[in-house]
Amino acid sequence: MTHATSAARRRGAGRRRAAGTVRPVTLAQLAPAIEGVRLSLHVLAATIWVGGQLTVAGLLPMVRRLGADAPRRLARSFARLSWPAYAVLLATGIWNVVAVAGGQPTTWQVLLGVKIGLVVVAGVAAWLHPRATSATWLGVWGAVTGLASVAALVMGVFLAG
């Protein structure tokens, strides 16, 4: 064996890994998985928040037949799911903005601003809905919540491209 071959083997020997060892994973390698988790959590929370509202609205005529207090009990039960989903939407929404907002065109940023406004309106209206003192305001706040939520969802689809 020549001196050059022997020296090359010694240099490479320190870099060899034992069979079965795992190389450390870099953050860049995890980026697609992290993005998938971020988007999946956001979509799941939107499914509960928006889809739940549509489901409750569809069930409401039948629920009213179960008694005067039944719609209120249903709403309280739904709130136990919907408010945590709304919190996840806010958290993952902020995460989404941090992850993708840099370098976006002005129209995208304007649309994002509109979506954020709709999310706030939906949350405030949902908070006011059970506090309404008349059937009229109950209907108004429920409608505003639903319309703002669906509009925010559509804006999110446009933003995602």
HELIX and SHEET records of a PDB file:
HELIX    1   1 HIS A    3  ALA A   13  1                                  11    
HELIX    2   2 LEU A   27  ALA A   46  1                                  20    
HELIX    3   3 THR A   47  GLY A   51  3                                   5    
HELIX    4   4 GLY A   52  ARG A   64  1                                  13    
HELIX    5   5 ALA A   70  VAL A  100  1                                  31    
HELIX    6   6 THR A  106  LEU A  128  1                                  23    
HELIX    7   7 HIS A  129  ARG A  131  5                                   3    
HELIX    8   8 ALA A  135  ALA A  160  1                                  26    
END                                                                             
